[in-house]
Structures are given as C-alpha cells and as structure tokens.
Amino acid sequence: MTLKKDTSTVVSIDAKPYAFSFPLKHTALLVIDMQRDFLLAKGFGEIQGGNLADVQASIGPTKKLLEASRRAGLTIVHTREGHVPDLSDCPSSKLVRQAAAPDNTQHKLTIGERGELGRLLVRGEYGHDIIDELRPLPGEVVIDKPGKGTFWNTTILHKLKARAITHLIVSGVTTECCFATSIREANDRGFECCGIEEATSGYNDNSFKCATLDMIHWSQGLFGFIASLQPLLDALEPLGNARGSSASTPPQTPPDFDGDLSITGLQKAYKKGLSPVTLAETLYSKIEAYKKVDPAVWIHLESKENVLEAAKALAAKYSNRSALPPLFGVPFSVKDSIDVAGLPTTTACPPLAHIPSASAVVYDKVIAEGALFIGKTNLDQLATGLTGCRSPYGITHSVFNKDYISGGSSSGNAVSVGANLVSFSLATDTAGSGRVPAGFNGVVGYKPTRGLISFRGVTPACLSLDCIAITAKNVSDARTVWQLTEGYDEEDSYAKPEIAYERHVNSIGPQARSFKFSIPPAEALDICSHVHRRLFNETVKRLQSLGGTLTPINWTPFQKGGELLYDGTFVSERLASLPDGWFAKNRMHLHPVIVELMDRVVARNSSAIDAYRDLQAKALYTRQADKVFSQSAVGTDVLVVPTAPNHWRIDEVLEDPIKKNSILGEFTHCGNVLDLCGVAVPAGTYPLAELAGTKEEGVLPFSVTFLGGSRMDASVLEIARRFEESFAPLS
Ligand code: TIU
C-alpha cells in the first residue's frame, strides 16, 4: 500500500518567545473589531475618551497583512463587537460600569445611545460595521460578538474547527482589550496564536501596548507568540505567487474549462477569468451525452437557455474576479424532494407533486453564494429506499457499470456528481440515502449532524430522522458546502444551534498524529460480500498506517439503534407527514414496492405503547453511543464501517426488493436514529469479476463511512480527509 504523505506547507517566522511555525492549511487570520466605532472620529471609542491617532496606527499594517494572507490562501475571519438593537445581549456590567464611576468624565454616551455614526455598538448601525479599507470579501467569515473576547456566545470555535483551523494569526483593535482577551480565550481552546505587533493598536500610549504584548509571550509563551509584520509578509509573499492567486486582473483571453468540476478547481479557474457561460456550454454537451448512457438521472433538467442566462447574470453581477462568492458559477443539482420555487417537487411520487412558491432554505443558501442550478434529480419514491430502483421516472445505474445499482434514495444526486455533470448535489439522508449512493458512484456523501442545516422546504420521508446530505467530489468540497448552508433555523422544529459544548481543537489539526477508530465486530461484518470484507480489512490497515489505533467498542447500541428504523415503529412516521387516508386513496398510483412496504407497516397495527417503547429505546441507545464517542481514555474518535455490505445488480434487487434494500442499510440505519454525523468516502475500487465470480471486465467502487457522535462533524471530516488524501497520486 502506498500512502501519500501529508505535504502541506509549514511556515516558520521569528517571534517571541521563539519561532512561530504554522501549517498554512490549518491557519486563519483573525482581524478583530476593525469597526468604524473604534477607529473613526465620533465613534464609540472616541466618545469613551480613546486616543484616535494611536488606535488608527494599525489600519495600514493590517491592510497589508490582510492582503498578503488572502493571496496566500489563508482562511480569513473578521470580528465585530456589538449588540442586538434591544441590548438584551448586553449585561449591565458592560453597559453601565464605566459610566457609573464616581469620577467619570469620559463615558458620556453608553452602548445603544445615539452618536453621529448611529447607535453605539449596535448591530446594523453604520458605526458598527468594518472600515472600508478592510471590508470583508464574499466567503470570509464575519463573527458578531457581544463580548470583548471572540469566543463568548459566538459560533467561532465551531466555524474554525469546521475548517480544520488550529493556528491563528491575530490582529486588530484594541490591543489591551479585545485583542488580548481573544488570544487568551483561543489559547484555552488549544489554538496556537501569534499576535502581529504592528497590526494591533490601542487607545493608550506605547508602554501599555508593550506590556500587553509582553504578557502574552512571557513565561516561554504562556498565552502565545508575538511577531513583527515584515517577517510574516516576507514568508507569505512567495506562497501567494506559487498559488497563482495574486493576479487581480484576469488575462485578456479567458481560459478554457479544463474539466475540473471540484469546487476548489472551479474557484481557481474563475479567478483566472473562466466564464461561467463557457462552463455551462461544456456541461450541457456532457449532460446531453450522458442521457444516452443513463436517461433516468433527471426529473427536471433546466433548459440550456435558462442556465446560460443564469450564467450570464452571474458574470454581470460579479464582475470583480478577486471578490467572487465561494460558489460562483459552481453547477449543482438537487434531489426532487427539495423545493425550488416555481418547479414541481415530485418526490418521485406524482400524486404528491406540488409547485412551491418558495425554495427550500438550503437551496436559497447555495444560490446566494453564486451557485448555478442545473436540475432536479431522480430518487426512490418518497425518499424511501436505498437502491435507486423505486422510481416511476426510471432506474438509474452506477456510473461504474450499467448493470449495477446506483443506490438510493438520492440516486440521481450521486450519479449527477459521479458522472461529472455537476460539482455537488443537495440530497437527503434518513436511513443512509446520502451515503449509500455516494458509495456506489465513487463520490463523497456527507450527512452532517441532524438539524445543523435547515430541512425547511423539503418533503419529509420520516421527519424526526430526516437530514440534509451533501454529495460532493471530495471531503473538502463537502465541508465547504456544509459551512455555506448550515445555520440555526428557528422555523425548523428539529434545528440545532451550532453552539454546544465543544472539545478543544487537537483532533482536527496536525497535532493529531494519532486517532482512535473502531469498527463493527467480525459477526456484524459477516453480512458483507467477500470482496467488501477484503477491502474493509485493507481500510483498517490503511487507517492504522495513518496513525489510527483500533479501539474496541460496545457495538450493541449501533446494531439495536439501526434495527429500530424499519423493524420498529419509526417507519410509521413515514405515513405521519401525509394527510390522513392519503395512502389508501393513492395506492394505485404508487410504486409497487412502496405499496408493499407500507402495507406491511400498516398490518403491524402498532400501538402508541409500541411507539413510546421505541422512543425510550432510541434515547437509551443514543446515550450508549454517546459514551462510545466520549473524550475519555476509553472513548473512540470515529466509527468506521463499510458504507454498504454489498453492491447488487439491478436485476438482483428487482427479484427481492425489500430484503436486498434492508441489507444495504446494515451500516447506515443507525446514523440518524442515534443522532450521529457521517461521511461516506471512496476507498478504492475492485475488479467486477471478484464480486460477480465471472470474467466480466471493469471495476466497481468501494466506500467506507466515518461516523461520529452528535456535532463531532469537524473531527470526523478531518479524519476522513486524511484517509482520502492517502489515496491521492503521489506528487
Ligand atoms: N474591540 C475592543 O477592543 N473593544 C473595546 O471596547 N475596546 C476598548 O479599548 N475599550
């Protein structure tokens, strides 16, 4: 087995108390509170008696630092201090302490009162925003914080971990206040921080600033490092050029589309001047050609004219190629259970079709980031199934072989990405629908922790267990789409806020030389085909050679939790979202396998007592699974399973559709029942002949799924990414 080594660039600069080394891929620039209220005349800072000349000194150096960091491709995070208009997030300690001082002559106006730049430190006011020179570009993270520190009651820890950031270069105002507090907070969470001397300033004389910076690096680096700007600029400069991202004006002749549909690939191509119209033209030739290979991918395909029109509109809207939104011109598809305003949502079930007047939240979010909508894809009826063989719109097949199933229910999603017709796809996953088809088409299928991405505007399959899934070409792209689409939606009754108890950052960075992983016991793996078993054994060896320690776990909650999905009463929830009597009235219009499945559910005559027993069992197994993923010495970081135990031919599934389907879910069913997150990742291919026992030519893809506890997405994705990277061609 040849493993690709982690060759990511590590930069080292002179600093106090000793050299600061940072891995580029894991480093963000943090620009703190460069707001008009702190930096401009008549703002909050000046009103409190701050010396503006002193604080403005860092604007020029911070601009240089920001531009160099952008050219080098660092993640950029801006913060803004301020409060909601009713000040309910501002404690009285902050509101009145200074003004209440007996000798107060300085604090004439307090937070929320009206100054010349608007209400002081209130979100949405002119003074609250970042100064023009340092305005954030689309795609950069902006954190609104109510405190002096950046981590109190904000999503920053979650957002940094989600991007696998472990190192921070810190700048901004004021040195003595928010800059120092944020570094101390970050330090407690495990970040390596380096403050940049010239890129921070305060309202006091230099001795104050020196003392603050000294306190950060004293005692051999108690809180972090402090460096000068120039060595950092010198170190970043060649990286900007090497990445070819410094050209802000596109060349005269826009480049051709090179065929790379990955999001990062397209971002680079668009920056260099590729036209989204050129991309759309090429794509439509491919889509037309693929219709001959597989006519069942699309339920609705946008007309080429519409897409060219949308591409032209995008090009006109975003004429500055150095300030493109992250999904500018990135083509995507959606499962036809996800609403797009004005188009029918069929859920592959014509009697249920309706034309929504608003789009699903998740769709709107990717459109707002510049993505290019191509069409709505086929699925197993009512998003119920894992085979891709249960749709009145035809049976899709694996992009690897026309006789083999694509998997479902997000069948068209996975095929549209696997056949290179789009860059990513928005799918759903209840029993494994986002993972199994990804596995059968050699792409990544990521199901974040349920509730992180809004499910509003999606036709439910089993509402309390439904989850948005992202189909993508690689783990990084899946992570990018996740970060652009997540967000607490108070209109979604199953939504979860991003902020929760969080672990420190070690698990997602280069510090993590080792990790603990667990697998199902041998008896559970017996369900796999011979070749799936062989490749799963290879996966275990590969993970061990990447620093993974195989850690025994209690498999029972995963086994039992999975069984609850179809053997218990949860399957009845599939009828709960439909109008009363709908099933009986529409049975003759439904797919025969769905009718058979639902008939079996109805025939069980489950009682309310059964349902409550299942809810209690679900809670018990969820708690037991939580323990498996605990941070303690006996806990594991990730559970690794074959995405599917076997890859059936279409005719095999048609012969015995319910049983074959159920086997496919052996390692996915527990995912949403136990509130896990999971990502299916390609894990090599195998000769078709080895599975079929014949001399047939060709290969099929193998896939493994990395599962973690609720909200452990960031660490699960990072282990998955390292696994994926180990397959990359040696460079
Ligand atoms: N951003 C920041 O430092 N906020 C402050 O209130 N600073 C003061 O120095 N007062």
Residues whose N, C-alpha, C, O or C-beta is under 5 A from the ligand:
A	BS01	TIU	D33 E81 V173 T174 C177 C178
